[in-house]
Amino acid sequence: MNSENAQKTVYIGLSGGVDSAVSAYLLVQAGYNVMAIFMKNFSQETMVNGQLTECWVPEWHDALRVAAHLKIPLQKWDFEKEYRRDVYEYFKAEYAAGRTPNPDVLCNSQIKFGAFYEAARAAGADFIATGHYAQVGVDGELLRAIDEEKDQTYFLNSISREALRHTLFPIGHLQKSAVREIAREAGLPVAEKKDSTGICFVGEVPIKDLLAETIKPRPGKIVTTGGEEIGQHDGLTWYTIGQRHGFGATGGRAALFVVAKKFETNELIVGEENDPALFSTQVVATELHWIDAPVSGDILFARFRHRQPLQQVSSWKINGDKIILEMAQPQRAITPGQFAVLYRDQECLGGGVLM
């Protein structure tokens, strides 16, 4: 146990999952003064074990069990107002505009490393901590996790360097398999719990169900890249570039994928998996945010979706509020509203919203 750490107070976001539980355990083992915080950010009734309950309640119960096991205090902080204003409204507006947003990126920048970070620091925290798979450099650089498969820097591209200087990622240097093993050895009550999926803090709620009251159906034609009309869609909002779908096709036709959404004619354009219209070598992103801005001569790599292997950038240019990337290899299904995230060696520099 590090006696110097005992002088430092860490507020950890304890979600009820295994990653944050192991992170809390490692902080305790390292001798920090640990305060656990459960963030309640979204309320919606869902069915759990045959009963309607608020979506956050099962996770709260797991967080309580973990905190009790580790003998650390746990508080529940309510950020629902901030979440609905800064994440949920953005999410709805982006879908209404025909783009495919990534709410997890906003959830991190606005809530976990925004509202939570500020509240924790105001309460006396020297550091905040989360269960993300990422690492922090000596001067607040955002570095990729050791476990490439679990690396979450894509979702962290919009957070501030100032917050990173006061952030700990206790499991960023570990493989996921090692995290599970630590959880078992420590007897953590969530050691075998499955990883969560779905929308940050909302869960596995179908997008249509979530937005049904906001966005009304507007049917239109489904047209192939060759100009053949093959059916009707129920609203361009519900489709994502690159999404595979049958689209009602029969007669042995190959699987079809969304190639484009033509809002001026309300047409959904589809093509086969390797249709040239699905690929592009030039990628443009806007609304840039830099943790550590690239400088002339930097060799950059990019990701356009979570878990995508790093893609080499042949050349790049920042033009006002946009970055223009020329890619070494054609990129499939570049999706407006998602993020282009830039890397230099092991460092995540930041990124922008795909146009």
Rosetta blueprint (number, residue, H / E / L):
1 M L
2 N L
3 S L
4 E L
5 N H
6 A H
7 Q H
8 K L
9 T E
10 V E
11 Y E
12 I E
13 G E
14 L L
15 S L
16 G L
17 G L
18 V H
19 D H
20 S H
21 A H
22 V H
23 S H
24 A H
25 Y H
26 L H
27 L H
28 V H
29 Q H
30 A L
31 G L
32 Y L
33 N E
34 V E
35 M E
36 A E
37 I E
38 F E
39 M E
40 K E
41 N L
42 F L
43 S L
44 Q L
45 E E
46 T E
47 M E
48 V E
49 N L
50 G L
51 Q E
52 L E
53 T E
54 E E
55 C L
56 W L
57 V H
58 P H
59 E H
60 W H
61 H H
62 D H
63 A H
64 L H
65 R H
66 V H
67 A H
68 A H
69 H H
70 L H
71 K L
72 I L
73 P L
74 L E
75 Q E
76 K E
77 W E
78 D E
79 F L
80 E H
81 K H
82 E H
83 Y H
84 R H
85 R H
86 D H
87 V H
88 Y H
89 E H
90 Y H
91 F H
92 K H
93 A H
94 E H
95 Y H
96 A H
97 A L
98 G L
99 R L
100 T L
101 P L
102 N L
103 P H
104 D H
105 V H
106 L H
107 C H
108 N H
109 S H
110 Q H
111 I H
112 K H
113 F H
114 G H
115 A H
116 F H
117 Y H
118 E H
119 A H
120 A H
121 R H
122 A H
123 A L
124 G L
125 A L
126 D L
127 F E
128 I E
129 A E
130 T L
131 G L
132 H L
133 Y L
134 A L
135 Q E
136 V E
137 G L
138 V L
139 D L
140 G L
141 E L
142 L E
143 L E
144 R L
145 A L
146 I L
147 D L
148 E L
149 E L
150 K L
151 D L
152 Q L
153 T H
154 Y H
155 F H
156 L H
157 N L
158 S L
159 I L
160 S L
161 R H
162 E H
163 A H
164 L H
165 R L
166 H L
167 T E
168 L E
169 F L
170 P L
171 I L
172 G L
173 H L
174 L L
175 Q L
176 K H
177 S H
178 A H
179 V H
180 R H
181 E H
182 I H
183 A H
184 R H
185 E H
186 A L
187 G L
188 L L
189 P L
190 V L
191 A L
192 E L
193 K L
194 K L
195 D L
196 S L
197 T L
198 G L
199 I E
200 C L
201 F L
202 V L
203 G E
204 E L
205 V L
206 P L
207 I H
208 K H
209 D H
210 L H
211 L H
212 A L
213 E L
214 T L
215 I L
216 K L
217 P L
218 R L
219 P L
220 G E
221 K E
222 I E
223 V E
224 T E
225 T L
226 G L
227 G L
228 E L
229 E E
230 I E
231 G E
232 Q E
233 H E
234 D L
235 G L
236 L H
237 T H
238 W H
239 Y L
240 T L
241 I L
242 G L
243 Q L
244 R E
245 H E
246 G L
247 F L
248 G L
249 A L
250 T L
251 G L
252 G L
253 R L
254 A L
255 A L
256 L E
257 F E
258 V E
259 V E
260 A E
261 K E
262 K E
263 F L
264 E L
265 T L
266 N L
267 E E
268 L E
269 I E
270 V E
271 G E
272 E L
273 E L
274 N L
275 D L
276 P H
277 A H
278 L H
279 F E
280 S E
281 T E
282 Q E
283 V E
284 V E
285 A E
286 T E
287 E E
288 L E
289 H E
290 W E
291 I L
292 D L
293 A L
294 P L
295 V L
296 S L
297 G L
298 D L
299 I L
300 L L
301 F E
302 A E
303 R E
304 F L
305 R L
306 H L
307 R L
308 Q L
309 P L
310 L L
311 Q E
312 Q E
313 V E
314 S E
315 S E
316 W E
317 K E
318 I E
319 N E
320 G L
321 D L
322 K E
323 I E
324 I E
325 L E
326 E E
327 M E
328 A E
329 Q E
330 P E
331 Q E
332 R E
333 A L
334 I L
335 T L
336 P L
337 G L
338 Q L
339 F E
340 A E
341 V E
342 L E
343 Y E
344 R E
345 D L
346 Q L
347 E E
348 C E
349 L E
350 G E
351 G E
352 G E
353 V E
354 L E
355 M L
